[in-house]
Amino acid sequence: MTLLAPLTTAGVGGPARTYVEARSESEIIDAIRSADTAGDPLLIIAGGSNLIIADDGFAGTVVRLASTGFTVNDDNATCGGVMVKAEAGQPWDELVEYTVLHALSGLEALSGIPGSTGATPVQNVGAYGSDVSQTLATVRTWDRETQTVKSFTNFELKFGYRDSLLKRATVNGSPRYVVLTVEFQLALGRMSAPVKYAELAREVGVDIGERAYANDVRRAVLKLRGAKGMVLDPADRDTFSTGSFFTNPIVDEGTAATLPENAPRYPTAEDGQVKLSAAWLIDQAGFGKGFGLAGDDGFAAAGGRASLSTKHTLAVTNRGSASAADLLAIAALVADGVDHRFGIRLHPEPLLIGCAL
């Protein structure tokens, strides 16, 4: 049996009963069809950056999307931008790096995010004021219910904050729609998309809403992410995580009004709704960087095997020998503490496979 822990950035997860590595679209579809015909539970893995898999493993078929590569179609670049189509298993940051180096603008603020390209529309992956819905054109999928290939436009995916139709049609890591390819529409030029995030704007020396050189934005984002342990580094245990474990909660204005005046608040697309900072809530509830590691009294939550990152309170990290249960123990203490302090329940961003918070 294949252990799943090495296939995830958090480094946890037991064995798969059946494991298939699919390197092409036809192999992906064949593997999924075989599992579905057999009535086998199905888990899809690519970069493994958004999964916490139970220590007991997965009692079904795990299909790893290993299709890689991308194509650039600039035939109509002067009309509507450049179309870039990537395979589902294509490492995301390799694609971002290529676009920046070849003067294709729009993905630069999403530099350094681990995982595969196929996962980005599912979660509507985003960072530093940008998300993939801003540039995504179409997604081609295998519809397991109708047993056909189905494509979705940006509008049809009904994107929300870290959400999409693809995510809502996924149950316990088993999606109805398995992403095969993703196509982006990018502007031609060396300037970035307008910088929307204050921290990033300061780093590149522009005002919010202004543009900077895309290369400078990418370097700044990698620097900022690296300082928070959000760029994978085999020598840094702070990077062995799923990235941000909790989403920033979206609450009504009444709930937001109960928080201290200095609590960060951000507008949302929905009237009467406010987005809060999960990191601020965690810190103010008494969970600082490195929570879970042994303190002066020698006590360590989860035996010190897991902890909040020493660089960023949003990441729950594997310190070297953690189990999925250890990571979830830290996350549960944090979520309960924030709930007790502020009456706001934090929700996990990664998919929890065979386990729960």
C-alpha positions as CSV (number, residue, x, y, z in Angstrom):
1,M,0.0,0.0,0.0
2,T,1.1,3.6,-0.7
3,L,1.5,5.9,2.2
4,L,-0.2,9.2,1.5
5,A,1.8,11.4,4.0
6,P,4.7,12.0,1.6
7,L,2.2,13.2,-1.1
8,T,0.9,16.1,1.1
9,T,2.6,19.3,2.3
10,A,1.5,18.7,5.8
11,G,3.2,15.3,5.8
12,V,0.4,13.3,7.4
13,G,-1.9,10.6,6.2
14,G,-2.0,6.8,6.3
15,P,-2.1,4.3,3.4
16,A,-4.3,4.2,0.4
17,R,-6.0,0.9,-0.3
18,T,-5.6,1.4,-4.0
19,Y,-3.3,4.1,-5.5
20,V,-3.2,5.2,-9.2
21,E,-0.9,7.8,-10.7
22,A,-2.4,9.2,-13.8
23,R,-0.1,11.1,-16.2
24,S,-2.5,12.1,-19.0
25,E,-6.2,13.1,-19.4
26,S,-7.1,9.6,-20.7
27,E,-5.4,7.9,-17.7
28,I,-7.2,10.2,-15.3
29,I,-10.6,9.5,-16.8
30,D,-9.9,5.7,-17.0
31,A,-8.8,5.5,-13.4
32,I,-11.8,7.4,-12.2
33,R,-14.2,5.3,-14.3
34,S,-12.7,2.1,-12.9
35,A,-13.1,3.3,-9.4
36,D,-16.7,4.5,-9.9
37,T,-17.6,1.3,-11.8
38,A,-16.3,-0.7,-8.8
39,G,-18.2,1.5,-6.4
40,D,-15.0,2.4,-4.7
41,P,-14.6,5.6,-2.7
42,L,-12.5,8.0,-4.6
43,L,-10.0,10.6,-3.4
44,I,-8.2,13.0,-5.9
45,I,-4.7,14.2,-5.0
46,A,-2.4,16.5,-7.0
47,G,0.0,18.8,-5.1
48,G,-1.4,17.7,-1.7
49,S,-1.2,21.2,-0.3
50,N,-4.8,21.5,0.9
51,L,-5.4,18.1,2.5
52,I,-5.3,16.6,6.0
53,I,-5.7,12.9,5.5
54,A,-6.6,10.6,8.5
55,D,-3.9,8.5,10.1
56,D,-5.9,5.4,9.1
57,G,-5.5,6.4,5.5
58,F,-8.1,6.1,2.8
59,A,-10.1,2.9,2.3
60,G,-10.7,3.4,-1.4
61,T,-8.9,4.5,-4.6
62,V,-6.6,7.5,-4.6
63,V,-5.9,9.0,-8.0
64,R,-3.0,11.3,-8.2
65,L,-3.2,13.8,-11.0
66,A,0.3,13.8,-12.5
67,S,-0.5,15.4,-15.9
68,T,1.8,18.4,-16.4
69,G,2.5,21.0,-19.0
70,F,0.9,24.1,-20.4
71,T,0.4,25.9,-23.7
72,V,0.3,29.6,-24.6
73,N,-2.0,30.9,-27.3
74,D,-1.2,34.5,-28.2
75,D,-2.8,34.5,-31.7
76,N,-5.3,37.1,-30.5
77,A,-3.1,38.8,-27.9
78,T,-4.0,42.3,-29.1
79,C,-7.8,41.6,-28.7
80,G,-8.4,39.9,-25.5
81,G,-5.1,39.0,-23.9
82,V,-3.1,35.7,-24.0
83,M,-4.7,32.4,-23.3
84,V,-2.7,30.0,-21.2
85,K,-4.0,26.5,-20.7
86,A,-2.5,24.2,-18.1
87,E,-2.9,20.5,-17.2
88,A,-4.4,19.8,-13.8
89,G,-1.2,18.4,-12.3
90,Q,1.0,21.2,-13.5
91,P,2.8,22.7,-10.4
92,W,1.2,26.1,-9.9
93,D,4.2,28.2,-9.1
94,E,6.1,27.0,-12.1
95,L,3.3,28.3,-14.2
96,V,3.2,31.6,-12.4
97,E,7.0,32.0,-12.8
98,Y,6.7,31.3,-16.6
99,T,4.0,33.9,-17.1
100,V,5.9,36.6,-15.2
101,L,9.2,35.9,-17.0
102,H,7.3,36.0,-20.4
103,A,5.5,39.3,-19.8
104,L,2.1,37.8,-19.1
105,S,0.3,39.8,-16.4
106,G,-2.3,38.7,-13.8
107,L,-0.9,35.8,-11.8
108,E,2.1,37.5,-10.1
109,A,0.5,38.1,-6.7
110,L,-0.3,34.4,-6.5
111,S,3.4,33.5,-6.5
112,G,4.8,30.9,-4.1
113,I,1.5,29.1,-3.5
114,P,2.2,25.3,-3.3
115,G,0.1,22.8,-5.1
116,S,-1.2,22.1,-8.5
117,T,-2.9,24.3,-11.1
118,G,-6.0,22.1,-11.2
119,A,-6.7,22.8,-7.5
120,T,-6.7,26.5,-7.9
121,P,-10.2,27.0,-9.2
122,V,-11.7,24.5,-6.8
123,Q,-10.7,26.7,-3.8
124,N,-10.6,29.9,-5.7
125,V,-7.1,30.2,-4.5
126,G,-6.0,33.7,-3.5
127,A,-3.5,35.8,-1.7
128,Y,-2.5,39.5,-1.4
129,G,-5.7,40.9,-2.8
130,S,-5.8,38.5,-5.9
131,D,-7.5,35.2,-6.6
132,V,-7.7,33.0,-9.7
133,S,-11.3,34.0,-10.5
134,Q,-9.9,37.4,-11.7
135,T,-8.0,35.7,-14.6
136,L,-9.6,32.3,-15.1
137,A,-11.4,31.8,-18.4
138,T,-12.6,28.2,-18.5
139,V,-12.1,24.9,-16.7
140,R,-12.4,21.5,-18.4
141,T,-13.6,18.7,-16.1
142,W,-14.7,15.1,-16.1
143,D,-18.3,14.9,-14.8
144,R,-18.5,11.6,-12.8
145,E,-22.3,11.8,-12.6
146,T,-22.9,12.1,-16.4
147,Q,-19.7,10.3,-17.4
148,T,-18.8,13.1,-19.8
149,V,-16.3,15.9,-20.2
150,K,-17.8,19.2,-19.1
151,S,-16.4,22.7,-19.4
152,F,-17.3,25.6,-17.2
153,T,-16.9,29.3,-17.9
154,N,-15.8,31.7,-15.1
155,F,-19.4,32.8,-14.6
156,E,-20.7,29.2,-14.4
157,L,-18.2,28.4,-11.6
158,K,-20.0,30.8,-9.3
159,F,-16.8,31.8,-7.4
160,G,-16.9,33.1,-3.9
161,Y,-14.3,33.7,-1.1
162,R,-12.2,30.4,-1.2
163,D,-15.2,28.8,-2.8
164,S,-16.6,27.6,-6.2
165,L,-19.2,25.3,-7.7
166,L,-16.4,22.7,-8.0
167,K,-15.8,22.8,-4.2
168,R,-19.5,22.7,-3.4
169,A,-19.8,19.6,-5.5
170,T,-17.0,17.9,-3.6
171,V,-17.8,15.6,-0.6
172,N,-15.0,14.3,1.6
173,G,-12.4,15.0,-1.0
174,S,-14.4,13.2,-3.7
175,P,-15.5,15.6,-6.4
176,R,-18.3,15.3,-8.9
177,Y,-16.2,17.3,-11.3
178,V,-12.5,16.3,-11.7
179,V,-10.5,19.1,-13.2
180,L,-8.6,18.2,-16.3
181,T,-7.3,21.5,-17.6
182,V,-7.5,25.2,-16.6
183,E,-7.3,28.1,-19.0
184,F,-6.4,31.7,-18.0
185,Q,-6.7,34.9,-19.9
186,L,-3.7,37.1,-19.1
187,A,-2.8,40.6,-20.2
188,L,0.3,41.1,-22.3
189,G,2.8,43.3,-20.6
190,R,5.5,43.6,-17.9
191,M,3.3,45.6,-15.5
192,S,1.3,43.8,-12.9
193,A,-2.4,43.9,-12.3
194,P,-3.4,46.7,-9.9
195,V,-1.9,46.0,-6.5
196,K,-4.8,45.7,-4.0
197,Y,-3.2,44.6,-0.8
198,A,-1.6,47.2,1.5
199,E,1.3,45.1,2.7
200,L,2.3,44.2,-0.8
201,A,1.8,47.8,-2.0
202,R,4.2,49.0,0.7
203,E,6.8,46.3,-0.2
204,V,6.9,47.3,-3.9
205,G,6.6,51.0,-3.2
206,V,3.3,51.9,-4.9
207,D,-0.1,53.1,-3.7
208,I,-3.0,50.6,-3.5
209,G,-4.6,50.4,-7.0
210,E,-1.4,51.2,-8.8
211,R,0.7,48.9,-10.9
212,A,4.3,47.8,-10.5
213,Y,6.6,45.6,-12.6
214,A,5.3,42.1,-12.4
215,N,8.8,40.8,-11.6
216,D,9.0,43.1,-8.6
217,V,5.6,42.0,-7.4
218,R,6.6,38.3,-7.7
219,R,9.8,38.9,-5.8
220,A,7.9,40.9,-3.1
221,V,5.3,38.2,-2.7
222,L,7.9,35.4,-2.4
223,K,9.7,37.5,0.2
224,L,6.5,38.1,2.2
225,R,5.4,34.5,2.0
226,G,8.8,33.2,2.9
227,A,8.9,35.4,6.0
228,K,5.6,33.7,7.0
229,G,6.7,30.2,6.3
230,M,4.3,30.0,3.3
231,V,6.9,28.9,0.7
232,L,7.8,25.2,0.8
233,D,11.3,24.7,2.2
234,P,12.5,21.2,3.1
235,A,14.8,22.7,5.7
236,D,12.1,24.7,7.5
237,R,9.5,22.8,9.5
238,D,7.3,26.0,9.5
239,T,6.5,25.2,5.9
240,F,5.2,21.7,6.5
241,S,1.5,22.7,6.6
242,T,-1.5,23.3,4.5
243,G,-0.8,27.0,4.5
244,S,-3.6,29.0,6.1
245,F,-5.5,26.4,8.2
246,F,-8.5,28.7,8.8
247,T,-10.4,30.9,6.4
248,N,-11.0,34.5,7.4
249,P,-14.5,34.5,8.8
250,I,-17.2,36.5,7.1
251,V,-19.8,37.8,9.7
252,D,-22.7,40.2,9.8
253,E,-22.0,43.8,10.8
254,G,-23.6,43.3,14.2
255,T,-21.1,40.5,15.1
256,A,-18.2,42.6,13.8
257,A,-19.4,45.5,16.0
258,T,-18.8,43.4,19.1
259,L,-15.1,43.3,18.4
260,P,-12.6,45.9,19.6
261,E,-12.2,48.9,17.3
262,N,-8.7,47.8,16.3
263,A,-9.9,44.5,14.9
264,P,-9.2,44.4,11.2
265,R,-12.3,44.5,9.0
266,Y,-12.5,44.1,5.3
267,P,-15.4,44.8,2.9
268,T,-17.1,41.9,1.0
269,A,-19.3,41.6,-2.0
270,E,-22.3,41.0,0.1
271,D,-24.2,43.9,1.7
272,G,-24.1,43.8,5.5
273,Q,-21.2,41.3,5.6
274,V,-17.7,41.9,6.9
275,K,-14.6,39.8,6.5
276,L,-12.4,39.5,9.6
277,S,-8.8,38.5,10.1
278,A,-8.5,34.9,11.4
279,A,-4.9,35.6,12.3
280,W,-5.8,38.6,14.5
281,L,-8.6,36.6,16.2
282,I,-6.2,33.7,16.9
283,D,-3.5,36.0,18.3
284,Q,-5.9,38.0,20.4
285,A,-7.4,34.8,21.8
286,G,-4.0,34.0,23.3
287,F,-2.5,31.7,20.7
288,G,0.8,33.2,19.6
289,K,3.3,32.0,17.0
290,G,4.7,28.6,18.0
291,F,1.7,27.7,20.2
292,G,2.0,24.0,20.9
293,L,5.7,23.8,21.3
294,A,7.1,23.2,24.8
295,G,7.1,26.3,26.9
296,D,9.1,27.2,30.0
297,D,6.9,24.8,32.1
298,G,7.8,22.0,29.7
299,F,4.2,21.5,28.6
300,A,3.6,21.0,24.9
301,A,0.2,20.6,23.3
302,A,0.2,17.4,21.1
303,G,3.5,16.6,22.6
304,G,5.3,19.3,20.6
305,R,4.9,17.2,17.5
306,A,2.6,19.9,16.0
307,S,2.2,23.6,16.6
308,L,1.2,26.9,15.1
309,S,4.0,28.1,12.8
310,T,6.7,30.2,14.6
311,K,6.3,32.7,11.8
312,H,2.5,32.9,11.3
313,T,-0.4,32.0,13.5
314,L,-2.6,30.8,10.6
315,A,-0.5,27.7,9.8
316,V,-0.7,24.5,11.8
317,T,2.6,22.8,11.2
318,N,4.1,19.3,11.4
319,R,7.3,19.6,13.5
320,G,8.7,16.4,12.1
321,S,6.8,13.4,13.5
322,A,3.2,14.7,13.8
323,S,0.1,12.7,13.0
324,A,-3.1,14.0,11.5
325,A,-4.6,13.8,15.0
326,D,-1.8,16.0,16.4
327,L,-2.4,18.7,13.8
328,L,-6.2,18.6,14.4
329,A,-5.6,18.8,18.2
330,I,-3.8,22.1,17.8
331,A,-6.4,23.4,15.4
332,A,-9.2,22.4,17.7
333,L,-7.6,24.2,20.7
334,V,-7.3,27.3,18.6
335,A,-10.8,27.2,17.2
336,D,-12.3,26.5,20.6
337,G,-10.3,29.4,22.1
338,V,-11.4,31.9,19.5
339,D,-15.0,30.8,19.9
340,H,-14.8,31.2,23.7
341,R,-13.1,34.6,23.4
342,F,-15.1,36.2,20.6
343,G,-18.1,33.9,19.9
344,I,-16.8,33.4,16.3
345,R,-16.2,29.9,15.0
346,L,-13.2,29.5,12.7
347,H,-13.6,27.0,9.8
348,P,-10.8,24.9,8.3
349,E,-9.6,25.8,4.8
350,P,-8.0,22.4,3.9
351,L,-10.2,19.3,3.1
352,L,-10.3,17.0,6.1
353,I,-10.3,13.4,4.7
354,G,-11.5,10.7,7.1
355,C,-11.2,13.1,10.0
356,A,-12.9,16.1,11.5
357,L,-12.2,19.2,13.6
